[in-house]
Amino acid sequence: MAKLEFTDGREIHVDEDKMIAEIEEGAADYGRDIFEYDPHVNPSDEITTADVDAALRIARIRAVKPADIRRAIKNKRAIGNALHKIEFSADLFSMNEGETLEVIDGPLRELITSLAEIKGVDVALASKILHLKRPALVPILDRYVFTFYSYIYHAGKKARNVETAVRLLKEIRDDGLNNLNVLTALARRVNDAANKKLPPGQKVALTPARVLDRVIWRHIKKRTG
């Protein structure tokens, strides 16, 4: 049983054997997205229609066409420029504090802001798109992750906005650093199990940032449904 310890005193216990069994069985909690979304990770400076399609599918959004969002992204020059400023290998847990804050408060904030301005894109979907482009830097900030970190919301406001997402990334960095050895070991087991089931030519390499958001997702989902 793996244990994650968070800076606010909370703990999450992870049944590693159950986690691996769910992946091997393709079960909903750990298995589903690993096969439907994570093989599409493609670090580059271009957000493609395929990237948007993968993000919409994991978000279970069918009312928006990937090509429409891709067209809007292409028309926003600031998105490409900001993405170009972030190294493919940028890692939320390996950069020093100064480098991390510079990236989060600079180009990453700009990316989340610009994407969330597009019709049909919110902060959660923006993070799903950006994870595909910078998988070691951007975890998925869905409603379960926001719920887990709800204590950092602006006073009296529980809206998933850009400012809250930026604060959330900094909090996640602290918790990830505190649990990096555990997250790295979990990532190794998850990747080994998933890659044994994926067809030839497909492969996943979940990062510690992605494993952390998955663990939090499952932890909150079990409690809230």
Buried (B, 14 or more C-beta within 10 A) or exposed (E): EBEBEBEEEEEBEBEBEEBBBBBBEBEEBBBBBBBEBBBBBBBEBBBBBEBBBBBBBBBEBEEBBBEBBBEBBBEBEEBBBBBEBBBEEBBBBBBEEEEBBBBBEEBBBBBBBBBBBBEBBBBBBBBBBBBBBBBBBBBBBBBBBBBBBEEEBEEEEEEBBBBBBBBBBBBBBEBBBBBBEBBEBBBEBBBEBBBEBBEEEEEBBBBBBBBBBBBBBBBBBEEEE
